């Protein structure tokens, strides 16, 4: 009897999900895309995926914002212990956004932890229909 009940419940859930999927979904807005990309960027930095984060850097600033192979190797010497959004301002109509970020950084060799502040800036690209990070990767060695 429990197996039969489980099948009925599973089929019911599948039917509900199918009906929800058939409903109309609104277009993704610029604000939604910004939220999603900021989440993706934050996750990449938090998990130390700096090569992945580079994919979100503004291609118009590739010559100045893209890190060299040596710079990317330097990021492997640290572990991120925290990534905190301290506040943000957005002007969706103008296609700009800024977030103040506090990042906890641990040196893998010395195990010394410190905090770095970072200003993350974003630009809307109407041609690509996406947001790009214009501030580059965070400078985790500011003042050192």
C-alpha positions as CSV (number, residue, x, y, z in Angstrom):
1,X,0.0,0.0,0.0
2,X,2.7,2.6,0.8
3,X,4.3,2.0,-2.6
4,X,1.0,2.7,-4.4
5,X,0.5,5.8,-2.3
6,X,4.0,7.0,-3.2
7,X,3.3,6.5,-6.9
8,X,0.0,8.5,-6.7
9,X,1.8,11.3,-4.9
10,X,4.7,11.4,-7.4
11,X,2.2,11.4,-10.4
12,X,0.3,14.2,-8.7
13,X,3.5,16.2,-8.3
14,X,4.5,15.6,-11.9
15,X,1.1,16.8,-13.1
16,X,1.3,20.0,-11.0
17,X,4.8,20.7,-12.3
18,X,3.6,20.1,-15.9
19,X,0.7,22.5,-15.4
20,X,3.0,25.2,-13.9
21,X,5.4,24.8,-16.8
22,X,2.6,25.4,-19.3
23,X,1.7,28.8,-17.9
24,X,3.0,31.8,-19.6
25,X,6.3,33.2,-18.2
26,X,7.1,36.9,-18.3
27,X,10.1,38.1,-20.2
28,X,13.2,38.3,-18.1
29,X,13.8,41.9,-17.2
30,X,17.2,43.7,-17.0
31,X,16.7,43.8,-13.2
32,X,16.3,40.0,-13.2
33,X,19.3,39.5,-15.3
34,X,21.4,41.8,-13.1
35,X,20.3,39.8,-10.0
36,X,21.1,36.5,-11.7
37,X,24.5,37.7,-12.9
38,X,25.4,39.3,-9.6
39,X,24.6,36.0,-7.9
40,X,26.8,34.1,-10.4
41,X,29.6,36.6,-10.0
42,X,29.4,36.4,-6.2
43,X,29.4,32.6,-6.2
44,X,32.4,32.5,-8.5
45,X,34.4,34.8,-6.2
46,X,33.2,33.0,-3.0
47,X,34.3,29.6,-4.4
48,X,37.6,31.0,-5.8
49,X,36.6,30.4,-9.4
50,X,38.4,33.4,-10.8
51,X,38.7,31.9,-14.2
52,X,34.9,31.6,-14.3
53,X,34.5,35.1,-13.0
54,X,36.6,36.4,-15.9
55,X,33.8,35.3,-18.2
56,X,31.6,38.1,-16.8
57,X,34.2,40.9,-17.3
58,X,33.3,43.6,-19.8
59,X,34.7,42.6,-23.2
60,X,35.1,46.3,-24.1
61,X,37.7,46.5,-21.3
62,X,39.4,43.3,-22.1
63,X,42.8,44.9,-22.6
64,X,42.8,46.5,-19.1
65,X,40.4,44.3,-17.0
66,X,41.4,40.8,-18.0
67,X,44.0,39.3,-15.7
68,X,47.2,37.7,-17.1
69,X,48.0,34.1,-16.5
70,X,50.4,35.2,-13.7
71,X,47.7,37.2,-12.0
72,X,45.3,34.3,-12.1
73,X,48.0,32.1,-10.5
74,X,48.2,34.6,-7.7
75,X,44.5,34.2,-7.0
76,X,45.2,30.5,-6.3
77,X,47.3,31.5,-3.3
78,X,44.2,32.7,-1.4
79,X,41.0,31.3,0.0
80,X,37.9,33.4,0.2
81,X,36.3,33.2,3.6
82,X,33.4,35.6,3.1
83,X,31.7,37.8,0.6
84,X,29.3,40.4,2.0
85,X,27.2,42.9,0.1
86,X,27.4,46.2,2.1
87,X,25.0,48.1,-0.2
88,X,24.2,48.8,-3.7
89,X,22.8,51.4,-6.1
90,X,21.2,50.7,-9.4
91,X,20.0,52.8,-12.3
92,X,18.4,50.2,-14.5
93,X,17.3,52.9,-17.0
94,X,20.9,54.2,-17.4
95,X,22.2,50.6,-17.4
96,X,24.5,50.9,-14.4
97,X,24.9,49.3,-11.0
98,X,27.4,49.5,-8.2
99,X,27.8,47.3,-5.2
100,X,30.1,47.8,-2.2
101,X,31.5,44.4,-1.2
102,X,33.6,43.2,1.8
103,X,35.6,40.1,1.1
104,X,37.4,37.9,3.7
105,X,40.7,36.6,2.3
106,X,42.9,33.9,3.8
107,X,46.5,33.5,2.6
108,X,46.9,29.7,1.9
109,X,50.5,29.7,3.0
110,X,50.4,31.7,6.2
111,X,46.7,31.1,7.1
112,X,46.5,34.8,7.9
113,X,43.0,36.3,7.3
114,X,42.2,39.8,6.4
115,X,39.3,41.8,5.0
116,X,39.3,43.7,1.7
117,X,36.7,46.2,0.5
118,X,35.8,46.2,-3.2
119,X,33.6,48.3,-5.4
120,X,31.9,46.2,-8.0
121,X,30.5,48.1,-11.0
122,X,28.2,46.8,-13.8
123,X,27.2,48.0,-17.2
124,X,24.2,46.9,-19.3
125,X,25.0,45.9,-22.9
126,X,21.9,46.4,-25.0
127,X,23.4,44.5,-28.0
128,X,24.3,41.4,-26.0
129,X,21.3,41.8,-23.7
130,X,23.5,41.2,-20.7
131,X,25.3,42.9,-17.8
132,X,29.1,43.1,-17.6
133,X,31.4,43.7,-14.7
134,X,33.4,46.8,-15.5
135,X,35.5,46.9,-12.3
136,X,37.6,43.9,-13.0
137,X,38.5,41.1,-10.5
138,X,38.7,42.3,-6.9
139,X,42.2,43.4,-5.9
140,X,42.8,41.1,-3.0
141,X,46.2,42.6,-2.3
142,X,45.3,46.3,-2.1
143,X,48.0,48.1,-0.3
144,X,50.3,45.1,0.0
